[in-house]
Amino acid sequence: MESGFGSDFGSDFGSGGGGGGKLDPGLIMEQVKVQIAVANAQELLQRMTDKCFRKCIGKPGGALDNSEQKCIAMCMDRYMDAWNTVSRAYNSRLQRERANM
Amino acid sequence: MDAPSGGGLGGADPQLQRFIEVETQKQRFQQLVHQMTELCWEKCMDKPGPKLDSRAETCFVNCVERFIDTSQFILNRLEQTQKSKSAFSESLSD
């Protein structure tokens, strides 16, 4: 999976901090956020594909039949549900840990 | 939690500095969610149905908690092991 940060970062730092240089830090930050979001989406898709292929495809045939397609569709939704559940649970745990400090 | 030192980016905009720290932390969170979802899917999901039933949902929540517990347990025990007089390798053979 590509990092998406590239070599552009290095040259931007050299061009002087603050708003005077030709490159706006705000713009850099927005671009980085987009790249991070894309990377996360790719990661999610990759894992989802792996899991749903395992669950839904038995002996690979000549094409995806109807039941396989239905299974994959449901699997995708369930994977998203799972992801959201895990995200919420992890977040709660982190809040609890912080509250206990 | 370890934070990246500011010195490495010498002369960089503090706003960008802060941004990097925040985004790095966010990414750590995201990565762990990806990892735990994958692990817990194996443990909690049988056949994907029309919705996530409450048993599976509970399993996922427990799974996250136990994963964090496991991680903490390992760190704590490692710390204890290194504090005690016996060598690390001895306790590994337990």
Backbone of each chain as ProteinMPNN parsed JSONL, in Angstrom:
{"seq_chain_A": "MESGFGSDFGSDFGSGGGGGGKLDPGLIMEQVKVQIAVANAQELLQRMTDKCFRKCIGKPGGALDNSEQKCIAMCMDRYMDAWNTVSRAYNSRLQRERANM", "coords_chain_A": {"N_chain_A": [[0.86, -1.197, 0.0], [0.666, 2.117, -0.944], [2.334, 4.888, 0.605], [1.55, 7.456, 0.209], [2.513, 9.869, 1.058], [4.81, 10.734, -0.192], [7.476, 12.512, -1.886], [7.061, 15.153, -1.854], [6.67, 16.463, 0.482], [9.155, 17.015, 1.699], [10.363, 19.107, 0.231], [8.576, 21.143, 0.629], [8.877, 21.91, 3.276], [11.274, 23.183, 3.212], [10.79, 25.583, 2.011], [10.3, 27.687, 3.691], [8.615, 28.63, 6.652], [5.226, 29.432, 7.642], [2.954, 31.883, 6.205], [4.187, 33.247, 4.141], [5.652, 31.956, 2.08], [5.386, 30.325, -1.183], [3.856, 28.118, -0.85], [1.052, 27.171, 0.832], [0.593, 26.269, 4.139], [-1.842, 25.401, 5.102], [-3.069, 24.347, 2.868], [-1.379, 22.23, 2.307], [-1.876, 20.653, 4.555], [-4.546, 19.988, 4.159], [-4.361, 18.452, 1.824], [-2.793, 16.348, 2.714], [-4.516, 15.227, 4.588], [-6.497, 14.263, 2.901], [-5.056, 12.331, 1.47], [-4.448, 10.573, 3.525], [-7.015, 9.717, 4.19], [-7.706, 8.387, 1.857], [-5.818, 6.319, 1.874], [-6.666, 4.918, 4.129], [-9.195, 4.077, 3.313], [-8.468, 2.356, 1.277], [-7.123, 0.406, 2.716], [-9.202, -0.622, 4.283], [-10.866, -1.653, 2.279], [-9.226, -3.599, 1.191], [-8.916, -5.469, 3.297], [-11.575, -6.136, 3.729], [-12.259, -7.317, 1.298], [-10.619, -9.565, 1.386], [-11.648, -10.949, 3.669], [-14.332, -11.373, 2.918], [-14.123, -12.797, 0.592], [-13.09, -15.165, 1.602], [-15.242, -15.998, 3.216], [-17.382, -16.283, 1.449], [-16.804, -17.434, -1.035], [-16.547, -20.637, -2.191], [-15.44, -23.336, -3.714], [-13.787, -22.026, -6.378], [-15.646, -21.053, -9.151], [-16.576, -20.717, -12.639], [-17.592, -18.241, -12.776], [-18.944, -15.593, -10.684], [-21.615, -16.747, -8.916], [-25.191, -16.138, -8.292], [-25.819, -16.533, -5.528], [-23.337, -16.268, -4.368], [-22.733, -13.621, -4.971], [-24.743, -12.322, -3.538], [-24.047, -13.056, -0.997], [-21.533, -11.81, -0.761], [-22.312, -9.115, -0.898], [-23.859, -8.862, 1.457], [-21.901, -9.506, 3.268], [-20.1, -7.397, 2.99], [-21.588, -5.277, 4.089], [-21.876, -6.228, 6.693], [-19.249, -6.301, 7.482], [-18.609, -3.603, 7.539], [-20.368, -2.85, 9.604], [-19.165, -4.271, 11.659], [-16.656, -3.048, 11.734], [-17.358, -0.436, 12.497], [-18.476, -0.985, 15.006], [-16.226, -1.966, 16.375], [-14.606, 0.311, 16.266], [-16.08, 2.145, 17.808], [-16.093, 0.775, 20.278], [-13.376, 0.669, 20.875], [-12.787, 3.365, 21.051], [-14.378, 4.068, 23.286], [-13.058, 2.581, 25.235], [-10.556, 3.846, 25.267], [-11.305, 6.386, 26.193], [-12.134, 5.724, 28.74], [-9.758, 4.787, 29.84], [-8.285, 7.13, 29.842], [-9.79, 8.66, 31.601], [-9.268, 7.332, 33.922], [-6.691, 7.93, 34.502]], "CA_chain_A": [[0.0, 0.0, 0.0], [1.524, 3.299, -1.03], [2.2, 5.733, 1.778], [0.805, 8.645, -0.172], [3.131, 11.105, 1.516], [5.665, 11.117, -1.307], [8.65, 13.324, -1.623], [6.682, 16.567, -1.895], [6.748, 16.981, 1.84], [10.497, 17.516, 2.019], [10.641, 20.401, -0.397], [7.682, 22.158, 1.193], [9.416, 22.41, 4.536], [12.412, 24.054, 2.948], [10.41, 26.86, 1.416], [10.024, 28.689, 4.731], [7.345, 28.394, 7.353], [4.27, 30.538, 7.66], [2.166, 32.137, 4.996], [4.89, 34.045, 3.133], [6.122, 31.15, 0.956], [4.355, 30.097, -2.191], [3.021, 26.981, -0.494], [0.223, 27.429, 1.993], [0.552, 25.103, 5.018], [-3.227, 24.945, 5.194], [-3.325, 23.526, 1.689], [-0.632, 20.981, 2.513], [-2.584, 19.857, 5.559], [-5.751, 19.43, 3.535], [-3.95, 17.41, 0.889], [-2.349, 15.198, 3.514], [-5.716, 14.592, 5.149], [-7.142, 13.511, 1.816], [-4.244, 11.15, 1.192], [-4.636, 9.648, 4.643], [-8.347, 9.14, 4.053], [-7.643, 7.439, 0.734], [-5.066, 5.156, 2.336], [-7.532, 4.17, 5.044], [-10.239, 3.435, 2.518], [-7.825, 1.244, 0.582], [-6.858, -0.627, 3.715], [-10.492, -1.207, 4.624], [-11.31, -2.422, 1.123], [-8.36, -4.763, 1.04], [-9.259, -6.451, 4.318], [-12.945, -6.555, 3.48], [-12.217, -8.233, 0.161], [-10.018, -10.797, 1.878], [-12.582, -11.65, 4.557], [-15.554, -11.767, 2.225], [-13.768, -13.871, -0.328], [-12.987, -16.376, 2.404], [-16.565, -16.418, 3.708], [-18.43, -16.445, 0.44], [-16.429, -18.207, -2.217], [-16.044, -21.961, -1.867], [-14.576, -23.737, -4.818], [-14.0, -20.983, -7.391], [-16.235, -21.524, -10.403], [-16.245, -19.947, -13.818], [-18.074, -16.873, -12.558], [-19.598, -15.447, -9.377], [-23.047, -16.97, -9.085], [-26.071, -15.232, -7.552], [-25.69, -16.685, -4.079], [-22.038, -15.716, -3.99], [-22.848, -12.161, -5.032], [-25.582, -11.89, -2.405], [-23.228, -13.251, 0.202], [-20.517, -10.76, -0.734], [-22.992, -7.858, -0.578], [-24.173, -8.879, 2.89], [-20.636, -9.537, 3.984], [-19.568, -6.036, 2.976], [-22.339, -4.489, 5.071], [-21.55, -6.72, 8.038], [-17.877, -5.897, 7.795], [-18.707, -2.186, 7.93], [-20.967, -2.851, 10.942], [-18.132, -4.738, 12.592], [-15.648, -1.991, 11.811], [-17.917, 0.647, 13.308], [-18.589, -1.462, 16.39], [-14.868, -1.998, 16.931], [-14.16, 1.691, 16.398], [-16.78, 2.7, 18.977], [-15.633, 0.086, 21.481], [-12.002, 1.087, 21.129], [-12.868, 4.741, 21.489], [-14.875, 4.053, 24.669], [-11.993, 2.08, 26.095], [-9.55, 4.896, 25.381], [-11.849, 7.432, 27.063], [-12.126, 5.177, 30.091], [-8.368, 4.761, 30.295], [-7.892, 8.515, 30.11], [-10.494, 9.111, 32.795], [-8.663, 6.693, 35.084], [-5.294, 8.372, 34.733]], "C_chain_A": [[0.885, 1.231, 0.0], [1.29, 4.194, 0.175], [1.443, 6.995, 1.451], [1.44, 9.927, 0.275], [4.096, 11.629, 0.467], [6.818, 11.991, -0.908], [8.308, 14.801, -1.581], [6.876, 17.232, -0.547], [8.077, 17.686, 2.105], [10.733, 18.896, 1.472], [9.772, 21.497, 0.187], [8.237, 22.74, 2.478], [10.527, 23.412, 4.298], [12.009, 25.442, 2.495], [9.996, 27.909, 2.442], [8.655, 28.516, 5.355], [6.409, 29.593, 7.242], [3.669, 30.823, 6.308], [2.93, 32.832, 3.881], [5.294, 33.261, 1.899], [4.999, 30.875, -0.017], [3.457, 28.925, -1.845], [2.353, 27.203, 0.854], [0.156, 26.17, 2.862], [-0.851, 24.532, 5.143], [-3.563, 24.007, 4.056], [-2.625, 22.174, 1.813], [-1.399, 20.069, 3.451], [-3.832, 19.219, 4.957], [-5.411, 18.28, 2.601], [-3.523, 16.148, 1.625], [-3.55, 14.462, 4.091], [-6.418, 13.74, 4.103], [-6.375, 12.219, 1.544], [-4.381, 10.106, 2.289], [-5.99, 8.951, 4.528], [-8.367, 8.087, 2.945], [-6.93, 6.163, 1.17], [-5.904, 4.283, 3.257], [-8.627, 3.425, 4.309], [-9.67, 2.224, 1.794], [-7.573, 0.073, 1.513], [-8.14, -1.372, 4.055], [-10.964, -2.136, 3.505], [-10.524, -3.716, 0.974], [-8.73, -5.851, 2.035], [-10.659, -7.01, 4.127], [-12.983, -7.579, 2.356], [-11.681, -9.587, 0.603], [-11.026, -11.606, 2.688], [-13.794, -12.18, 3.803], [-15.298, -12.828, 1.163], [-13.71, -15.194, 0.426], [-14.349, -16.911, 2.815], [-17.481, -16.906, 2.6], [-18.074, -17.308, -0.759], [-15.86, -19.544, -1.776], [-15.041, -22.362, -2.922], [-14.81, -22.745, -5.948], [-14.487, -21.573, -8.705], [-15.823, -20.633, -11.562], [-16.68, -18.502, -13.734], [-18.655, -16.807, -11.154], [-21.082, -15.705, -9.56], [-23.847, -16.062, -8.151], [-25.897, -15.312, -6.045], [-24.37, -16.105, -3.585], [-22.098, -14.185, -3.967], [-23.655, -11.634, -3.861], [-24.784, -11.968, -1.116], [-22.202, -12.13, 0.342], [-21.139, -9.421, -0.334], [-23.307, -7.783, 0.919], [-22.906, -8.784, 3.718], [-20.028, -8.134, 4.085], [-20.247, -5.192, 4.051], [-21.992, -4.919, 6.498], [-20.144, -6.309, 8.449], [-17.841, -4.441, 8.231], [-19.304, -2.075, 9.329], [-19.911, -3.222, 11.989], [-17.093, -3.65, 12.818], [-16.128, -0.851, 12.706], [-18.049, 0.259, 14.784], [-17.223, -1.447, 17.08], [-14.365, -0.582, 17.194], [-14.776, 2.336, 17.638], [-16.233, 2.091, 20.268], [-14.228, 0.538, 21.863], [-11.978, 2.511, 21.663], [-13.331, 4.828, 22.951], [-13.776, 3.633, 25.633], [-10.921, 3.149, 26.321], [-10.02, 6.005, 26.315], [-11.78, 6.98, 28.512], [-10.725, 5.181, 30.668], [-7.903, 6.16, 30.677], [-8.529, 9.027, 31.376], [-9.858, 8.537, 34.056], [-7.275, 7.209, 35.422], [-5.207, 9.351, 35.881]], "O_chain_A": [[1.76, 1.369, 0.855], [0.181, 4.253, 0.706], [0.764, 7.555, 2.313], [0.958, 11.0, -0.089], [4.19, 12.839, 0.259], [7.095, 12.18, 0.276], [9.179, 15.625, -1.3], [7.205, 18.415, -0.458], [8.123, 18.788, 2.653], [11.248, 19.767, 2.173], [10.183, 22.657, 0.238], [8.083, 23.932, 2.741], [10.709, 24.359, 5.064], [12.801, 26.38, 2.586], [9.398, 28.922, 2.079], [7.663, 28.285, 4.663], [6.816, 30.658, 6.779], [3.868, 30.059, 5.363], [2.396, 32.999, 2.784], [5.292, 33.801, 0.792], [3.83, 31.142, 0.258], [2.41, 28.742, -2.466], [3.014, 27.397, 1.875], [-0.284, 25.12, 2.394], [-1.027, 23.32, 5.273], [-4.25, 23.002, 4.243], [-3.182, 21.129, 1.479], [-1.558, 18.877, 3.191], [-4.134, 18.055, 5.218], [-6.094, 17.256, 2.59], [-3.844, 15.031, 1.217], [-3.599, 13.232, 4.085], [-6.875, 12.633, 4.39], [-6.969, 11.15, 1.405], [-4.425, 8.906, 2.018], [-6.095, 7.744, 4.742], [-8.977, 7.028, 3.091], [-7.383, 5.058, 0.87], [-5.857, 3.055, 3.175], [-8.949, 2.284, 4.639], [-10.322, 1.184, 1.71], [-7.778, -1.087, 1.157], [-8.16, -2.602, 4.107], [-11.403, -3.258, 3.757], [-11.076, -4.775, 0.675], [-8.846, -7.02, 1.668], [-10.901, -8.199, 4.334], [-13.669, -8.596, 2.46], [-12.225, -10.63, 0.237], [-11.235, -12.792, 2.433], [-14.228, -13.309, 4.029], [-16.163, -13.655, 0.876], [-14.214, -16.213, -0.046], [-14.592, -18.117, 2.774], [-18.264, -17.836, 2.795], [-18.958, -17.852, -1.421], [-14.841, -19.605, -1.088], [-13.946, -21.808, -3.015], [-15.935, -22.633, -6.434], [-13.857, -22.451, -9.293], [-14.844, -19.891, -11.476], [-16.221, -17.648, -14.492], [-18.84, -17.836, -10.504], [-21.751, -14.965, -10.282], [-23.287, -15.325, -7.34], [-25.835, -14.289, -5.363], [-24.307, -15.52, -2.504], [-21.577, -13.545, -3.054], [-23.299, -10.621, -3.258], [-24.837, -11.078, -0.268], [-22.022, -11.57, 1.424], [-20.568, -8.681, 0.467], [-23.053, -6.766, 1.564], [-22.848, -8.081, 4.727], [-19.512, -7.741, 5.131], [-19.589, -4.489, 4.819], [-21.836, -4.086, 7.391], [-19.885, -6.009, 9.615], [-17.133, -4.083, 9.173], [-18.816, -1.301, 10.152], [-19.785, -2.588, 13.036], [-16.704, -3.37, 13.952], [-15.39, -0.367, 13.565], [-17.775, 1.055, 15.682], [-17.085, -0.981, 18.211], [-13.764, -0.316, 18.235], [-14.084, 2.989, 18.419], [-15.946, 2.805, 21.229], [-13.936, 0.762, 23.037], [-11.247, 2.826, 22.603], [-12.754, 5.565, 23.751], [-13.583, 4.232, 26.691], [-10.442, 3.327, 27.441], [-9.246, 6.509, 27.129], [-11.415, 7.751, 29.399], [-10.519, 5.53, 31.83], [-7.227, 6.357, 31.687], [-7.895, 9.747, 32.147], [-9.894, 9.155, 35.12], [-6.753, 6.949, 36.506], [-4.117, 9.821, 36.21]]}, "seq_chain_B": "MDAPSGGGLGGADPQLQRFIEVETQKQRFQQLVHQMTELCWEKCMDKPGPKLDSRAETCFVNCVERFIDTSQFILNRLEQTQKSKSAFSESLSD", "coords_chain_B": {"N_chain_B": [[2.549, 7.467, 25.993], [4.523, 7.364, 23.045], [5.725, 10.297, 21.556], [6.499, 12.031, 18.531], [9.647, 13.669, 18.381], [10.2, 17.187, 18.411], [12.514, 18.214, 17.401], [13.498, 16.935, 15.121], [12.422, 18.042, 12.825], [13.515, 20.476, 12.422], [13.099, 23.949, 12.442], [10.68, 23.928, 11.22], [7.301, 24.895, 10.646], [5.363, 25.396, 13.527], [2.67, 24.905, 13.524], [2.287, 23.013, 11.539], [3.78, 21.043, 12.665], [2.245, 20.359, 14.946], [-0.007, 19.48, 13.646], [0.99, 17.174, 12.369], [1.532, 15.568, 14.6], [-1.038, 15.184, 15.645], [-2.358, 13.928, 13.473], [-0.813, 11.637, 13.221], [-1.39, 10.319, 15.596], [-4.109, 9.867, 15.186], [-3.941, 8.115, 13.062], [-2.702, 5.913, 14.221], [-4.766, 5.035, 15.835], [-6.686, 4.378, 13.852], [-5.318, 2.304, 12.503], [-5.197, 0.338, 14.47], [-7.911, -0.178, 14.775], [-8.474, -1.292, 12.272], [-6.874, -3.593, 12.458], [-7.941, -4.93, 14.749], [-10.583, -5.307, 13.932], [-10.222, -7.125, 11.889], [-9.088, -9.336, 13.273], [-11.106, -9.876, 15.187], [-13.258, -10.411, 13.609], [-12.725, -12.968, 12.683], [-13.109, -14.363, 15.022], [-15.7, -13.82, 15.815], [-17.633, -13.839, 13.844], [-19.838, -15.832, 12.051], [-21.634, -16.88, 9.619], [-22.189, -14.348, 7.281], [-24.989, -12.373, 7.846], [-28.253, -10.779, 7.343], [-28.133, -8.738, 9.165], [-26.068, -7.446, 11.864], [-26.179, -9.494, 14.489], [-27.121, -9.309, 18.007], [-25.567, -10.944, 19.567], [-23.22, -11.303, 18.146], [-22.399, -8.663, 18.038], [-21.915, -8.093, 20.742], [-19.829, -9.862, 21.086], [-17.864, -8.69, 19.465], [-17.392, -6.301, 20.881], [-16.462, -7.297, 23.353], [-14.235, -8.594, 22.392], [-12.565, -6.48, 21.54], [-12.045, -5.241, 24.014], [-10.749, -7.343, 25.394], [-8.55, -7.672, 23.773], [-7.14, -5.288, 24.158], [-6.698, -5.608, 26.899], [-5.033, -7.857, 26.813], [-2.812, -6.813, 25.493], [-1.963, -4.896, 27.385], [-1.458, -6.573, 29.542], [0.7, -8.065, 28.617], [2.653, -6.063, 28.32], [2.869, -5.199, 30.997], [3.734, -7.542, 32.31], [6.133, -8.027, 31.051], [7.547, -5.808, 31.893], [7.656, -6.303, 34.649], [9.099, -8.647, 34.638], [11.566, -7.793, 33.691], [12.307, -6.135, 35.719], [12.753, -7.826, 37.872], [15.262, -10.013, 39.402], [15.868, -12.332, 38.0], [16.901, -13.54, 34.777], [15.594, -12.446, 31.621], [15.241, -14.418, 29.689], [14.981, -16.691, 31.178], [12.443, -16.557, 32.345], [10.908, -16.796, 30.133], [10.787, -19.402, 29.54], [8.804, -20.401, 31.075]], "CA_chain_B": [[2.63, 7.182, 24.546], [5.683, 8.079, 22.506], [5.391, 11.343, 20.594], [7.684, 12.374, 17.742], [10.325, 14.84, 18.931], [10.087, 18.33, 17.506], [13.814, 18.601, 16.857], [13.784, 16.306, 13.84], [11.935, 18.821, 11.687], [14.098, 21.788, 12.72], [12.747, 25.137, 11.687], [9.379, 23.786, 10.583], [6.132, 25.572, 11.173], [4.781, 24.678, 14.662], [1.313, 24.494, 13.186], [2.453, 21.758, 10.809], [4.278, 20.14, 13.692], [1.09, 19.94, 15.72], [-0.837, 18.738, 12.697], [1.593, 15.85, 12.194], [1.322, 14.801, 15.832], [-2.463, 14.816, 15.73], [-2.678, 12.96, 12.425], [-0.111, 10.387, 13.554], [-2.174, 9.658, 16.63], [-5.34, 9.405, 14.545], [-3.601, 6.97, 12.237], [-2.482, 4.781, 15.123], [-6.104, 4.576, 16.187], [-7.261, 3.731, 12.672], [-4.618, 1.051, 12.248], [-5.628, -0.637, 15.454], [-9.284, -0.568, 14.443], [-8.353, -2.228, 11.145], [-6.3, -4.845, 12.947], [-8.883, -5.602, 15.647], [-11.741, -5.748, 13.153], [-9.813, -8.337, 11.196], [-8.948, -10.412, 14.257], [-12.374, -10.18, 15.836], [-14.126, -11.008, 12.586], [-12.45, -14.404, 12.713], [-13.624, -14.962, 16.259], [-17.087, -13.478, 16.155], [-18.535, -13.88, 12.705], [-19.985, -17.11, 11.352], [-22.063, -16.593, 8.256], [-22.718, -12.977, 7.231], [-26.432, -12.359, 7.702], [-28.816, -9.479, 6.953], [-27.666, -7.704, 10.086], [-25.173, -7.91, 12.919], [-27.029, -9.776, 15.644], [-26.602, -8.753, 19.267], [-24.512, -11.818, 20.103], [-21.997, -10.97, 17.421], [-22.024, -7.311, 18.454], [-21.306, -8.238, 22.068], [-18.546, -10.537, 20.881], [-16.908, -7.702, 18.971], [-17.045, -5.385, 21.974], [-15.599, -8.063, 24.266], [-12.984, -8.868, 21.691], [-11.747, -5.271, 21.62], [-11.617, -5.079, 25.406], [-9.772, -8.399, 25.728], [-7.328, -7.419, 23.019], [-6.423, -4.242, 24.893], [-6.233, -6.24, 28.139], [-3.893, -8.712, 26.47], [-1.694, -5.929, 25.206], [-1.506, -4.336, 28.653], [-0.927, -7.668, 30.337], [2.016, -8.385, 28.075], [3.566, -4.978, 28.682], [3.103, -5.227, 32.442], [4.531, -8.71, 32.687], [7.471, -7.783, 30.518], [8.15, -4.834, 32.783], [7.946, -6.995, 35.903], [10.16, -9.621, 34.374], [12.843, -7.122, 33.557], [12.673, -5.554, 37.016], [13.212, -8.862, 38.804], [16.658, -10.387, 39.244], [16.06, -13.416, 37.015], [17.071, -13.085, 33.386], [14.39, -12.451, 30.784], [15.11, -15.681, 28.959], [14.541, -17.727, 32.116], [10.998, -16.517, 32.549], [10.254, -17.156, 28.883], [10.654, -20.853, 29.486], [7.727, -20.819, 31.995]], "C_chain_B": [[3.792, 7.965, 23.949], [5.23, 9.099, 21.469], [6.647, 11.69, 19.817], [8.328, 13.642, 18.284], [10.274, 15.963, 17.919], [11.388, 18.634, 16.795], [14.08, 18.077, 15.46], [13.375, 17.149, 12.644], [12.435, 20.256, 11.732], [13.668, 22.95, 11.859], [11.371, 25.045, 11.05], [8.315, 24.548, 11.355], [5.535, 24.778, 12.339], [3.36, 24.196, 14.403], [1.336, 23.149, 12.45], [2.904, 20.649, 11.749], [3.119, 19.511, 14.449], [0.186, 19.046, 14.881], [-0.323, 17.31, 12.538], [1.361, 14.981, 13.425], [-0.108, 14.289, 15.923], [-2.803, 13.736, 14.707], [-2.014, 11.615, 12.685], [-0.888, 9.6, 14.591], [-3.461, 9.08, 16.05], [-5.065, 8.147, 13.743], [-3.343, 5.727, 13.074], [-3.813, 4.168, 15.516], [-6.71, 3.795, 15.026], [-6.625, 2.368, 12.42], [-5.045, -0.035, 13.214], [-7.058, -1.096, 15.198], [-9.271, -1.565, 13.29], [-7.91, -3.604, 11.643], [-7.288, -5.621, 13.816], [-10.121, -6.081, 14.9], [-11.427, -7.061, 12.456], [-9.744, -9.535, 12.14], [-10.304, -10.854, 14.795], [-13.391, -10.767, 14.851], [-13.957, -12.519, 12.582], [-13.092, -15.07, 13.902], [-15.13, -14.834, 16.423], [-18.103, -13.689, 15.04], [-18.613, -15.291, 12.141], [-20.328, -16.825, 9.907], [-22.645, -15.176, 8.215], [-24.222, -12.994, 6.954], [-26.922, -10.981, 7.29], [-28.493, -8.358, 7.922], [-26.743, -8.322, 11.14], [-26.017, -8.195, 14.156], [-26.338, -9.393, 16.947], [-25.492, -9.614, 19.855], [-23.177, -11.499, 19.455], [-21.482, -9.6, 17.859], [-21.323, -7.347, 19.808], [-19.924, -8.86, 21.949], [-17.484, -9.551, 20.413], [-16.443, -6.768, 20.085], [-16.105, -6.081, 22.963], [-14.218, -8.284, 23.669], [-12.032, -7.674, 21.773], [-11.17, -5.116, 23.019], [-10.531, -6.089, 25.764], [-8.47, -8.204, 24.97], [-6.479, -6.377, 23.732], [-5.871, -4.807, 26.202], [-4.984, -7.074, 27.888], [-2.642, -7.876, 26.242], [-1.099, -5.352, 26.491], [-0.851, -5.396, 29.532], [0.51, -7.978, 29.919], [3.04, -7.322, 28.464], [3.911, -5.019, 30.167], [4.018, -6.366, 32.849], [5.962, -8.57, 32.224], [8.232, -6.861, 31.445], [8.569, -5.487, 34.094], [9.134, -7.934, 35.736], [11.522, -8.955, 34.321], [13.286, -6.495, 34.864], [13.291, -6.598, 37.939], [14.622, -9.309, 38.461], [16.858, -11.407, 38.139], [16.121, -12.843, 35.614], [15.768, -13.238, 32.62], [14.164, -13.823, 30.162], [14.642, -16.8, 29.881], [13.023, -17.753, 32.21], [10.229, -16.878, 31.276], [10.003, -18.653, 28.807], [9.576, -21.351, 30.434], [6.653, -21.633, 31.297]], "O_chain_B": [[4.015, 9.118, 24.319], [4.426, 8.777, 20.595], [7.746, 11.651, 20.369], [7.623, 14.595, 18.615], [10.3, 15.724, 16.712], [11.39, 19.234, 15.72], [14.81, 18.704, 14.692], [13.928, 16.986, 11.557], [11.831, 21.148, 11.135], [13.864, 22.921, 10.644], [10.934, 25.995, 10.4], [8.437, 24.8, 12.554], [5.227, 23.598, 12.17], [2.907, 23.211, 14.984], [0.513, 22.27, 12.708], [2.48, 19.498, 11.648], [3.028, 18.29, 14.574], [-0.309, 18.015, 15.335], [-1.099, 16.355, 12.569], [1.032, 13.801, 13.307], [-0.353, 13.124, 16.235], [-3.459, 12.748, 15.035], [-2.595, 10.568, 12.397], [-1.032, 8.382, 14.49], [-3.856, 7.96, 16.372], [-5.87, 7.216, 13.746], [-3.717, 4.62, 12.687], [-3.973, 2.948, 15.53], [-7.192, 2.676, 15.207], [-7.326, 1.391, 12.153], [-5.233, -1.188, 12.826], [-7.379, -2.27, 15.383], [-9.98, -2.571, 13.33], [-8.492, -4.631, 11.294], [-7.455, -6.828, 13.642], [-10.652, -7.149, 15.205], [-12.242, -7.983, 12.43], [-10.272, -10.607, 11.843], [-10.609, -12.046, 14.852], [-14.275, -11.53, 15.24], [-14.935, -13.26, 12.488], [-13.564, -16.203, 13.813], [-15.759, -15.652, 17.094], [-19.308, -13.711, 15.291], [-17.592, -15.883, 11.792], [-19.455, -16.564, 9.079], [-23.505, -14.841, 9.029], [-24.672, -13.557, 5.956], [-26.126, -10.113, 6.93], [-28.564, -7.18, 7.572], [-26.654, -9.541, 11.283], [-26.513, -7.272, 14.802], [-25.126, -9.182, 16.984], [-24.599, -9.118, 20.542], [-22.143, -11.433, 20.119], [-20.279, -9.405, 18.029], [-20.281, -6.72, 20.001], [-18.977, -8.444, 22.617], [-16.352, -9.567, 20.895], [-15.252, -6.482, 20.215], [-15.082, -5.522, 23.358], [-13.192, -8.177, 24.341], [-10.842, -7.837, 22.042], [-9.973, -4.889, 23.193], [-9.517, -5.734, 26.365], [-7.4, -8.539, 25.477], [-5.27, -6.543, 23.895], [-4.731, -4.529, 26.576], [-4.011, -7.011, 28.64], [-1.56, -8.196, 26.735], [0.12, -5.325, 26.662], [0.168, -5.15, 30.177], [1.403, -8.13, 30.752], [4.152, -7.641, 28.885], [5.073, -4.894, 30.555], [4.953, -6.185, 33.629], [6.895, -8.954, 32.931], [9.403, -7.089, 31.751], [9.674, -5.266, 34.591], [10.034, -8.0, 36.573], [12.507, -9.482, 34.838], [14.482, -6.333, 35.109], [14.224, -6.309, 38.689], [15.126, -9.029, 37.373], [17.861, -11.38, 37.427], [15.501, -11.827, 35.298], [14.94, -14.084, 32.956], [13.04, -14.321, 30.115], [13.989, -17.745, 29.437], [12.397, -18.812, 32.163], [9.049, -17.222, 31.332], [9.11, -19.109, 28.092], [9.416, -22.559, 30.607], [5.686, -22.054, 31.932]]}, "name": "protein", "num_of_chains": 2, "seq": "MESGFGSDFGSDFGSGGGGGGKLDPGLIMEQVKVQIAVANAQELLQRMTDKCFRKCIGKPGGALDNSEQKCIAMCMDRYMDAWNTVSRAYNSRLQRERANMMDAPSGGGLGGADPQLQRFIEVETQKQRFQQLVHQMTELCWEKCMDKPGPKLDSRAETCFVNCVERFIDTSQFILNRLEQTQKSKSAFSESLSD"}
